[in-house]
Amino acid sequence: MNNNRIKNFLILLISFLFINSSFSQVKLLIPMEPTQTNHLKAYGIAYRHLLNNKELDWLLNYRGGSFMFNYSSALEEECKAKGVSYELEDGTQTAQIYAEVKDEQNNMDVVRLEKVAKVAVYVPPNALPWDDAVQLVLEYAEIPYDKLWDEEVLTGKLKGYDWLHLHHEDFTGQFGKFFATYGSSPWYLAQKTINEAMAAKFGYAKVSELKLAVVKKLKEYISNGGFLFTMCSATDTYDIALASQYTDICESMYDGDPADPDANNKLDFSETIAFENFTVDMNPYMYEYSNIDVTNQLLSLGQFNDNFKLVDFSAKFDPVPTMLTQCHTTLVSGFLGQTTAFRKDMIKKSVTILAMNEGTDYVRYIHGNYGKGTFTFYGGHDPEDYQHAVGDPKTELEFSRILRDTGLY
């Protein structure tokens, strides 16, 4: 046996011993396919595992994006207590799973998770008559998070967070364009008063100026490596605020003076991060911000025809969009919001489309890079309630899960 053969033999032997020692320990697999008894609680278990300075493997595209843990009796008891289904895999079974995931013929891969992300949610101090879907999920899954608002953003508190969520925010300074319907409601008047007081505290004459300053801080946060996740109207109003910063799109009931009648000709799309070539809806009584959104078109489809499909990415070559589209199904039931979906022709070419209604140009989810960080925009308000209106009862996630599991909706 020559030296090269001896060297190759030793490499194979060491590899064999490593594989066997790695997989000799029993593993705990949490599958995330449709048979999983509680997907949201499963994510909470994975997050808290990382929070305790432990590692796990995320098996992309394997049975819905499953999680593989080193076994412990405490982990197994937590799965039982939270109603999360799991499987125990011996060394041989584990080796077979990893071999299947790493096989070049399969669109799967392994991502080692080692560090937990510190999470913040942008939340106004006043109670508003609608739910924040992500807060509901975080609390149901028992994932810790902090609440921030304009003052914390403007005073540099974002530096301590890896992931920031925005939901149903209006960054244009038009208070959600609720004036026509809810202009005299106590919650609307309270919202207006609180925002105006915050603007005055930081020396801004208008709420639109305050929100633009917040958006610019958020843009800086992304550029420095943060991950921004937004839903509903926090998606398009983010870019509308940036594009309209050199003009006035707010009518007098919102900021005390008339809007610029030529505002749409003064939009600057070089400032935006996701959208371009859109037109702002200047009607102050219209519950719509711009022609980016296609809520009315989706309403015409009807609830049971409004399904959208997640894009299938290469797990081995496009791990980030693959991670963002891990789900127990590739076909998602649609859900409305003030901003529900985006026109494809108004999305910048540098942005990645994650989900669309098939046969249309209606885009539901997008993702992009800006500086050292990333942003992900999801249209729609509440995935558990097709048309969650102002004042509707709070969504109960456990009840929604039971209804799905029994086939009642």
N, C-alpha and C positions, 0 to 999 in steps of 0.2 A: 504494500500500500504506500504510494508516494505521499509527499508532504501535503499536496493540495487535497488529496483524498482524505488524509487524516484530518486536515483542517475542516473540510466540509462535513466529515463524520461528527467531529466535535460540536460544530455549529448545530447540526441536526439534533444531536443528543441534548445539548443545553436547551434548545428550543422545546424539545419534547418534555424535558423535566420542568421547564417554566410553565408550559401549557398545563401540564398535569397538576403542578402545585397551585397554579392560579385557579383552576376549576375544581380542585379537590374539595373546597369548602362548598357547603350547600348555599345556593343563592335563592333570593326571594324575588320573584317576577311579578310586577303589577301590570297586567295587560290592559291596554286602553282601547280595545276594539268594542263593538256594540254590546258585548256580553258583560262588560265591566259594570258592576252594580252601583258605583258612585264615582264618576269621573272627576268631579270637582274636589271631593275629599281626597282623591288619589293625588292630585296636584299639591294639595296641602301637606300630605305626608312627605312627598318628595322635597318640598321647600323646607320643611322643618328638619328633615334629615340633613340637608346642607347647612342649615342654621346651626346645627350641632357639630359642625366641622367634620362631617363625614362625606364621603364621595359616593356617587352612583353613576350608572351608565344609562343614557337615554338612547334607546334603540329606534332610530328614525325609520319610519314606515314599516316597522315590524309590529304587527297586530295593533295598529292604531297609534304607534309611537310609545311603546311600552318602556317601563322603568325597571332596571335590574339592580338589586341591592345585595350586598353581603348580608347573609342571614343573621338575625338576632331575634331572640324570643320577644324582646320589647317591641321590635318592628312588627312582628307577626301579631302581637296583642293589639297594637295600634290599628292595624288593618281590620281586625275583627271588631274593635270598638267603634270604628268609623264606618263600618259597613262596606269596606273596600274589598273586592275580590282579588285574590292573589294565588300564586302557584309556587310550590317549592321545587327547585330544580337541583338534581344531583350533578356531580362533576361531568358525567357523560352527556346529560341533557343540556347542561350549560355550554359545553364545548360545541355541541351541535347547533345551538341557537346562535352563538357567535360566528360559527362557520357560515351559517346561512346568511347572516346579516352582512358579513364581510365579503361574501361571494361577489365577484365582479359582474356576474350575470343578474344580480338582484339590485333593485333600486332601494337599497337600505344602507345604513351606516351606524356606527357607534360614536356618540359624543360623550366624553367624560365630563360630568358636572362636578366642580370642585368648590365653587365660590357662590354664595348666595347674593342676590341683588337686593340692595336696600330700596324699598318702595315708598313713594309718596303719591298722594292723590290731591289734585288741585280742587279744593272745595270751598265755596263761599260760606261765610259764617251764618247766614240766615237759612232757615229751612225752606226749601222750595217744593212745590207740589208735584214732584216726579222723582223717580228713583234713579240712582246712578248704578248702572248694571255692574260695573267693575267693583265698586264698593260692596255691593251685595255678594258678589262672587268671592272676593277676598275674605269677607267676614264669614261666609258659609264654609269656605275651605280652611279657615283659621290661619290665614297668612297675615302677619303683622304689617301695618303700614302707618305712615304719618300723614296728617292733613296739613296742607299748605294753601295759602291764598296769595293775593297780590302783594301784601306787605313782605311776606317771607321770600317771594320770588325777587322783588325789587331790592331787597337788602342782602342778597347773596346766599340765602339758605339752601339753594339747590345744590351747592357743591357737595353736600354730604349724601346725595342720593344717586343711585345708578339708573333708576327707572321712574319716570313721572307719567301719571295718567291724567288726561283732561277729558271731561265728559259734559256734553250739552252746554258748553260755554259759548257766549256770543262775544267775540273779541272785536266786533265792529263798533261797540258802544251804543247799540240800539235795543238793549235789554231783551234780546230774544225776538224782537219784532212782534211782541205780544200786545202792543198798544191797542189795536182795533178791538180785540176780544177781551182783554183782561186789564186794560189801562186804569180802571178804577178799583181793581181788586187789592185787598190789603197786602197780599204777598208780593204783588207787582210793585206797589208803592214802596214797600219796605226794601225790595231789591234795588230800586232806583235810588232811594235815600242812602243806603249803605255804600253803593258804588260811588255816588257823588261825594260822600264824605271821604272815602278813600282817595279819590282823585284830588280833592282839596288838601288832604294831609300831605300828599307828595308834590303839591304845587302845580297840579294840572287843572286847566280851566274846564276841561271836558272829560267825560268818562272815556270817550274814544281815544283821547290822548293817553290816558292811564293804561288802557288795554293795549295800545300800540307799544308802550314801554314794556309791558309785561311780555308781549309776543317777542320783542327784540331780545329780552333776557332769556326767553325760552330758546330762541334761535342760537344764542351764544352758548346756552347749556348743551344743545345738541352738538354744536361745533366742537366743544371741548370734550366730547366723548359720551354724552348722556344719551339715553334711549327715551324718546318721547312716544307715547301711545295715546291716540285720541279716538274718540267716537262721536257720532252724531254731529251737531253743529260746531263742535270744536275743531272739526276737520277743515271745512271750507272757510269758516270765518277767520281762522288763523291766517290763511294766505290772502283773504280779502283785506284784512287789516294791513298787511304788509304792502299790498299793491296800491291801496288807497291812501297811503300815508302822506302824499303830497296834495291831497284834495280833501273835500268834505262830502261824505255820502250820507250824513245823518240829517234828517229834517228837524225842524224846530221843537217838536214834542220830545225829542231825544236829547238835544244839546243846546236848545235855546236860540238857534239861528238857522236860516235856511241851508239846505244842501246846495252844493255847486251843481247847477244844471248841466255842466259839461264834464262831470266827474268821470264818466266812463271813457272819455277820451284822454284822461290824465292818469289812468292806471299804469303802474310800473311793474311789469311782470318779471323784471330782472331781480326784484326783491323777494319773490316768492320761492318756496322750496318744492312744491308739489304740482301746482296748477298754473295755467297760463291761458291767455286769449279768451278769458271769460268776460261776461257783462254783469255788472251789479244790478240787482232789482232795486230801483230807486223809489218805488211806491212804498211809503211808510206804513200803509195799511195792509200790505201783502205779507203773508207769513212765509216769506222766501227771501233768501239772501242774494242768490245769483243763479245763472243758468248752468252752473256746475252740477247742481243737484237735479235728480230725475225722479223725485218722490211721486209726482203726479202721474208720470208715465207708468210707474210700477203699480200705483193704485188701480190703473186701468186693466192691469193683468189679473188682479184679484189675488187673494191670499193663497189659494191652493195652486196657482200657476206661478207663484213667485218663489222659485227655488234657484239658488245659484251654486256654481261649482268651484271648488278650490283647484287652483292650478297645480299640476303634478310636476315638481322640480326634481332635479337629480340630487339625491341625498349625498352622494360622494363628491359632487363638484359644486353644488349650491346649498350648503348646509343651513345657512341663515333663513332663506325663504322656505326651505323644507321644514325647519323648526317652527316657523310662523304658521304653517298650514297643517301641523299635526292635529288630527281630529279623528274621532271614531267613525266619521263618514266623510265622503268627498262631496256629497250633495247636501247643501245646507238649506233649511227652510228659511225663507226670507222674513225680514222684520223691518218695520218702518221706523223712521225718525224724522226730526225736522230736516235733517240731511240724511238721506237714505242710501244713495249711491251717486257715482260720479260719471259724467260723460267722458268717454275714453279720449275723445279728440282734444280735451282740455287738460289732460294729464301730461306733464313734461316727459320727454323721451327718456330721461335718465331714471325715471321712477319705475319700479317693478310692480306689475299687476299680480295680485295674489288670488283674486276671486272675481268671477263675472257671472251675470245671467247669460246662459248660452243662447246664441242666436240674436243677441242684442249688443249694443255698445255701452251697456250699463255695468260699471265696475264697482264692486262692493268693498274690496280691501286692496290697499296699496302699501308699498314699503319703499323707502329710499335712504340714501346716505347723504349726510351733510357734514362736511368737515370730518372730525374723528368719530362722530356719532351717527345715529340712525333715527328715523321716524317711521311710524306705522299708523295709517289712518284707516279706521273701520267705519263704514257708513251704518246707519241704523241706531236705534236707541236701546231696546231691550230684547235680546234674543228669545226670552221666555214669553213675550207678549207681542203678538204681531203688530198691533196698533195701540201702544201704551199712551193714553191721552193724559193731559194735565188733570190731576185730581183723582186718577184711577187708584184703586187699592194697591198697596205695596206688593210687589212680586215675592212669592214665597217659593224659594228654590227647591226645598224638600218636597213640597206639594207638586211642583211642576215635574220633578223627577219621577214621582210616583205615577202621575198621569201618563208620562211617556212610557214608563216600564209596563204599564197595564194596557197600553195601546189606545187610551182614551183621547189622546191628542198628539 
